[in-house]
Amino acid sequence: MLIQSPESLMTDNKLIRHILELKLILLKHLETAIHEFFVLKTLFQFDPHVGENICQVRACQLISLINSLPAKKYSKEYINKRISCIKKLKGSISKILLTLNKEIIIKRYQPYSIRIEYVNKTLKEFLETNNCTCRLYEYELLLLNLYILSHYKEINNNGDVRIDYARLQNHFNCSKTTARKLIHKYQLRLADCSCKFVKQIVKLSPKLSYLSNILDKLERTDDNGRRILPLFLTTEIIIYNLLTTNVTVIVVIERKHKIKFIDNVVMCFKANPNRSDFIYCGSDVNEIINKYNEPCFFVY
């Protein structure tokens, strides 16, 4: 969750407070993300701004996550158990923050004899010693990444998407540098996760196995260190995955004359019985959604 290395030394109270407050806010966002995903099912809250060229992968990842999680993960009892675990962890962190100022103030310039108890502790050791750790499942970390990068994105009048760093700084009460480091780490992690997801589809699909070496050769890293894959090829792989997993695809085409809007043409597609191709199954979105009662892949 954190942007700091687990091996960072806890050298003074100011650093300890900064890290604990950061983790506390991230846990609040994780709690919200779990509630939004499993209880409210508001999937639009997980439409992140990563900055690379394969944003459509995230929709496919969400559908895959929904279809792969066992039924017990959706049970009210299990969700309450996970949220209760997060609340307990938040309580432990809040307790330490309240007592932090009552302890000996540790500063970098103080003698080693005073600092030795803290300096010998890494971030990982400090959190474990003070019961400030909790095991996160891989899907929970994915949801947190998706939610953070969605919650703090904004769209300007020109339709450009970017991160609202000012709002993030205000919510986290952190510097601009910390805000940018946080977003950068989460973007790197999500881009990496998306690349692995696409390559996993190829690995598990005999018909796509020939693309494995091609993807490896065409993969690049952008100026910000994010892993990127070729757009057209990645889209082909995603569409194939939607076909073989029998996901409904809804295509909306906006018709215009010059710049004047005319109407929207809606087409819904479903895999044929042997899942070799898509077939047209109507244009009434509500009817299709109610009929199949499952997440759809929306193309606009």
ABEGO torsion letter per residue (X at the ends): XBABBAABBBABAAAAAAAAAAAAAAAAAAAAAAAAAAAAGBAAAABBBAGBABAAAAAAAAAAAAAABBAAAABAAAAAAAAAAAAAAAAAAAAAAAAAAABBBBBAABBAAAAAAAAABBAAAAAAAAGABBBBBAAAAAAAAAAAAAAABBBBAAGBBBBBAAAAAAAAGBBAAAAAAAAAAAAAAAAAAAAAAAAAAAAABAAAAAAAAAAAAABBBBAAGBBBBBAAAAAAAAAAAAAAAGBBBBBBBBBBBEABBABBBBBBBBBBAAGABBBBAEABAAAAAAAAGBBBBBBX
